[in-house]
């Protein structure tokens, strides 16, 4: 493993970029397709986002992490986890494999493991590599803020291109008034509507942050239940089991069974290989992005 502090690894949340790319370009009802009818709008958007981030943050190494199906250890623990999400749009389904082919054409490793989410792969690789180099995580998912540490930044994609909020320990505390581990406890208390777990009914973010600022952790809050306002205490006591389950569901695993050798992540694009894939997908408009 490299000890060179000038090196940096960009971990890309592949599904976040692909879905963002798909919906950003299909909102008007038009789906970009190749001449043989293959839908490619999500892949096109994914590439614009990824290449912009690489140009902006200039990593020396890049890897892309993916979900590998909807069944994970979280759905085993809580059947309704993400059950609020409908099936993927029909035009997006063929792009799941296609986007990985395109990523591979850049010599970027595609990382994923059955039973775990991309978040867990990112968390595991970030923990491993941040011990010796700077790690940056590109995503739209605020759950990832729990992974921030002295050597790990989370880059949240905001609306539009080249619009990022970069979270480190200082900016996270400044904006959220929370430490990375408290992001997990925040989700335990408030739940997550996107992932469909409830937390403690009736506890919103404002109350949760106030409690965490005062008592630091969920365990600290539970040790001081008698000190809490009667209504807040009653809500927590009524939902203790779901509180613990929600905190567990929110916790990104740092020991997923994934590995990715650093030398395989070198950002070393072979232009001809990429051009060949772009020509196959009729991505003339992206040629300028690869120089």
C-alpha positions as CSV (number, residue, x, y, z in Angstrom):
1,X,0.0,0.0,0.0
2,X,1.3,3.4,-0.9
3,X,2.6,5.8,1.7
4,X,2.7,8.7,-0.7
5,X,0.5,11.5,0.7
6,X,0.3,13.2,-2.7
7,X,-1.7,10.3,-4.1
8,X,-5.4,10.2,-3.7
9,X,-8.2,7.6,-4.4
10,X,-11.6,8.6,-5.7
11,X,-14.3,6.1,-4.8
12,X,-17.3,6.6,-7.1
13,X,-20.8,5.6,-5.9
14,X,-21.8,4.2,-9.3
15,X,-25.5,3.8,-8.8
16,X,-25.9,7.3,-7.5
17,X,-24.3,8.7,-10.6
18,X,-26.1,6.4,-13.0
19,X,-29.6,7.2,-11.5
20,X,-28.8,10.9,-11.4
21,X,-27.6,10.8,-15.0
22,X,-30.7,8.9,-16.1
23,X,-33.3,11.2,-14.4
24,X,-31.5,14.4,-15.3
25,X,-31.7,13.5,-19.0
26,X,-35.1,11.8,-19.2
27,X,-37.2,14.3,-17.2
28,X,-38.6,15.7,-20.4
29,X,-39.6,12.3,-21.7
30,X,-36.7,12.0,-24.2
31,X,-34.5,9.0,-23.9
32,X,-31.1,9.2,-25.7
33,X,-30.6,6.0,-27.7
34,X,-28.0,4.6,-30.1
35,X,-29.0,4.0,-33.8
36,X,-29.9,0.4,-32.9
37,X,-32.3,1.6,-30.2
38,X,-30.2,0.9,-27.1
39,X,-31.0,3.5,-24.4
40,X,-27.8,5.2,-23.2
41,X,-28.9,8.4,-21.5
42,X,-28.0,7.2,-18.0
43,X,-24.6,6.0,-19.1
44,X,-24.0,9.4,-20.8
45,X,-25.0,11.3,-17.7
46,X,-22.9,9.0,-15.5
47,X,-19.8,9.7,-17.6
48,X,-20.3,13.5,-17.6
49,X,-20.5,13.5,-13.8
50,X,-17.6,11.1,-13.3
51,X,-15.3,12.8,-15.7
52,X,-16.1,16.2,-14.3
53,X,-15.2,15.1,-10.8
54,X,-12.0,13.5,-12.0
55,X,-11.0,16.8,-13.8
56,X,-12.0,18.8,-10.7
57,X,-10.4,16.7,-8.0
58,X,-7.5,15.2,-10.0
59,X,-7.2,11.8,-8.2
60,X,-4.3,9.5,-9.0
61,X,-6.5,6.4,-8.5
62,X,-10.2,5.7,-9.2
63,X,-12.5,2.8,-8.4
64,X,-16.3,2.5,-8.9
65,X,-18.6,0.6,-6.5
66,X,-21.9,-0.9,-7.3
67,X,-25.0,-2.5,-5.6
68,X,-25.3,-6.1,-6.7
69,X,-29.0,-6.8,-6.5
70,X,-31.7,-5.6,-4.0
71,X,-31.3,-8.4,-1.5
72,X,-28.7,-7.6,1.2
73,X,-28.1,-8.3,4.8
74,X,-30.2,-5.2,5.5
75,X,-33.3,-6.7,3.9
76,X,-32.7,-9.8,5.9
77,X,-32.8,-7.7,9.1
78,X,-35.8,-5.5,8.0
79,X,-38.0,-6.8,5.2
80,X,-39.3,-3.3,4.4
81,X,-35.8,-1.8,3.8
82,X,-36.1,0.1,0.6
83,X,-39.4,-1.6,-0.1
84,X,-40.9,1.8,-1.0
85,X,-38.8,1.9,-4.2
86,X,-40.5,0.7,-7.4
87,X,-38.8,-1.2,-10.2
88,X,-36.2,0.5,-12.2
89,X,-37.5,2.2,-15.4
90,X,-37.5,-0.2,-18.3
91,X,-35.0,2.0,-20.3
92,X,-32.5,2.0,-17.4
93,X,-32.3,-1.8,-17.0
94,X,-30.0,-2.5,-20.0
95,X,-27.7,0.4,-18.8
96,X,-26.7,-1.4,-15.6
97,X,-24.4,-3.7,-17.5
98,X,-23.5,-1.2,-20.1
99,X,-22.2,1.4,-17.6
100,X,-19.8,-1.2,-16.1
101,X,-18.5,-1.9,-19.6
102,X,-17.9,1.8,-20.1
103,X,-16.2,2.1,-16.7
104,X,-14.0,-0.8,-17.5
105,X,-13.0,0.9,-20.8
106,X,-11.3,3.5,-18.7
107,X,-9.4,0.8,-16.8
108,X,-11.4,1.7,-13.7
109,X,-12.2,-1.4,-11.5
110,X,-15.9,-2.2,-10.9
111,X,-16.3,-3.3,-7.3
112,X,-19.3,-5.0,-5.7
113,X,-20.3,-8.0,-3.7
114,X,-23.6,-9.9,-3.3
115,X,-25.4,-9.3,0.0
116,X,-23.8,-5.8,0.5
117,X,-24.5,-2.4,-0.8
118,X,-22.1,-0.1,-2.7
119,X,-21.9,2.0,0.5
120,X,-20.4,-1.0,2.3
121,X,-17.8,-1.5,-0.4
122,X,-16.9,2.1,-0.4
123,X,-16.7,2.2,3.4
124,X,-14.5,-0.9,3.4
125,X,-12.1,0.4,0.8
126,X,-12.1,3.9,2.2
127,X,-11.1,2.6,5.7
128,X,-8.4,0.4,4.2
129,X,-6.8,3.1,2.0
130,X,-7.3,6.2,4.1
131,X,-4.7,4.8,6.5
132,X,-2.0,5.8,4.0
133,X,-3.5,8.2,1.4
134,X,-6.2,10.7,0.8
135,X,-9.6,9.2,-0.1
136,X,-12.5,11.1,-1.6
137,X,-16.0,9.6,-2.0
138,X,-18.2,10.9,-4.9
139,X,-21.9,10.5,-4.1
140,X,-25.2,12.2,-3.6
141,X,-25.9,10.1,-0.5
142,X,-25.6,12.0,2.8
143,X,-25.4,8.6,4.7
144,X,-21.7,8.5,3.5
145,X,-20.9,11.5,5.8
146,X,-20.3,8.9,8.5
147,X,-17.2,7.9,6.6
148,X,-15.4,11.3,6.9
149,X,-12.1,11.2,8.8
150,X,-8.8,13.0,8.8
151,X,-7.9,11.4,5.4
152,X,-11.4,10.8,3.9
153,X,-13.6,13.5,2.4
154,X,-17.1,13.0,1.1
155,X,-18.0,14.9,-2.1
156,X,-21.7,15.5,-2.3
157,X,-23.0,16.2,-5.8
158,X,-25.4,19.1,-5.8
159,X,-27.8,20.3,-8.6
160,X,-26.0,21.0,-11.8
161,X,-22.6,20.1,-13.1
162,X,-19.4,21.0,-11.3
163,X,-21.4,21.8,-8.2
164,X,-20.0,20.0,-5.1
165,X,-20.0,20.2,-1.4
166,X,-16.9,18.7,0.0
167,X,-17.2,17.5,3.6
168,X,-14.2,17.0,5.9
169,X,-14.3,16.9,9.7
170,X,-14.4,20.7,9.9
171,X,-17.0,21.4,7.3
172,X,-19.2,18.6,8.6
173,X,-19.2,20.0,12.1
174,X,-19.7,23.5,10.7
175,X,-22.7,22.6,8.6
176,X,-24.3,19.7,10.5
177,X,-23.1,20.3,14.1
178,X,-22.3,16.5,14.1
179,X,-19.3,14.2,14.1
180,X,-19.2,11.4,11.6
181,X,-20.3,8.7,14.1
182,X,-23.2,11.0,15.1
183,X,-24.5,10.8,11.5
184,X,-25.3,7.1,12.2
185,X,-27.1,8.0,15.4
186,X,-29.0,10.8,13.7
187,X,-30.4,8.2,11.2
188,X,-31.2,5.9,14.1
189,X,-33.3,8.6,15.7
190,X,-35.0,10.1,12.6
191,X,-35.0,7.1,10.3
192,X,-34.6,7.5,6.5
193,X,-37.5,7.9,4.2
194,X,-35.4,7.1,1.1
195,X,-34.4,3.8,2.6
196,X,-37.8,3.2,4.2
197,X,-36.9,2.7,7.9
198,X,-38.7,4.8,10.4
199,X,-36.4,5.5,13.4
200,X,-38.3,6.9,16.3
201,X,-41.8,8.2,15.2
202,X,-42.2,11.9,16.0
203,X,-38.4,12.7,16.4
204,X,-37.3,15.0,13.6
205,X,-33.8,16.1,12.7
206,X,-33.9,19.3,14.8
207,X,-34.7,17.4,18.0
208,X,-32.3,14.6,17.1
209,X,-29.4,17.0,16.6
210,X,-30.2,18.8,19.9
211,X,-30.2,15.4,21.7
212,X,-26.9,14.4,20.1
213,X,-25.3,17.7,20.9
214,X,-26.3,17.3,24.5
215,X,-25.7,13.5,25.1
216,X,-23.3,12.7,22.2
217,X,-24.7,9.2,21.3
218,X,-27.9,7.2,21.3
219,X,-26.5,5.3,24.3
220,X,-25.9,8.6,26.1
221,X,-29.5,9.6,25.4
222,X,-30.8,6.3,26.7
223,X,-28.7,6.6,29.9
224,X,-30.3,10.0,30.5
225,X,-33.9,9.3,29.5
226,X,-35.2,10.6,32.9
227,X,-33.7,14.0,32.0
228,X,-35.6,14.3,28.7
229,X,-38.9,16.2,28.2
230,X,-41.7,13.8,28.9
231,X,-43.0,13.7,25.3
232,X,-39.6,13.0,23.8
233,X,-38.9,10.3,26.4
234,X,-42.3,8.6,25.7
235,X,-41.6,8.5,22.0
236,X,-38.1,6.9,22.4
237,X,-39.4,4.4,25.0
238,X,-42.2,3.4,22.6
239,X,-39.7,2.7,19.8
240,X,-36.6,1.3,21.5
241,X,-36.4,-1.8,19.3
242,X,-36.8,0.2,16.1
243,X,-34.3,2.8,17.3
244,X,-31.6,0.1,17.6
245,X,-32.6,-1.5,14.4
246,X,-32.6,1.8,12.5
247,X,-29.1,2.6,13.8
248,X,-27.9,-0.8,12.7
249,X,-29.4,-0.3,9.2
250,X,-27.8,3.1,8.9
251,X,-24.3,1.8,9.8
252,X,-22.1,1.4,6.7
253,X,-20.1,-1.8,7.1
254,X,-16.3,-1.3,7.0
255,X,-15.5,-5.1,6.7
256,X,-17.3,-6.1,3.5
257,X,-15.6,-9.0,1.8
258,X,-14.2,-6.8,-1.0
259,X,-10.6,-6.1,-2.1
260,X,-9.2,-3.9,-4.8
261,X,-5.5,-3.6,-5.4
262,X,-4.3,0.0,-5.5
263,X,-2.3,-0.6,-8.7
264,X,-5.5,-1.7,-10.4
265,X,-7.0,1.7,-9.6
266,X,-4.3,3.8,-11.3
267,X,-6.0,6.6,-13.3
268,X,-4.3,5.8,-16.6
269,X,-6.9,6.1,-19.4
270,X,-6.0,4.4,-22.7
271,X,-7.5,7.0,-25.1
272,X,-7.9,4.6,-28.0
273,X,-9.8,2.1,-25.8
274,X,-12.2,4.7,-24.6
275,X,-12.7,6.2,-28.0
276,X,-13.6,2.8,-29.3
277,X,-16.3,2.4,-26.6
278,X,-17.5,6.0,-27.2
279,X,-17.9,5.3,-31.0
280,X,-19.8,2.1,-30.3
281,X,-22.2,4.1,-28.1
282,X,-22.3,7.1,-30.4
283,X,-21.1,9.4,-27.7
284,X,-19.7,12.1,-30.0
285,X,-20.5,14.8,-27.6
286,X,-18.3,13.3,-24.9
287,X,-15.1,13.1,-27.0
288,X,-14.0,16.6,-25.9
289,X,-14.1,15.4,-22.3
290,X,-11.2,12.9,-22.8
291,X,-8.9,15.4,-24.5
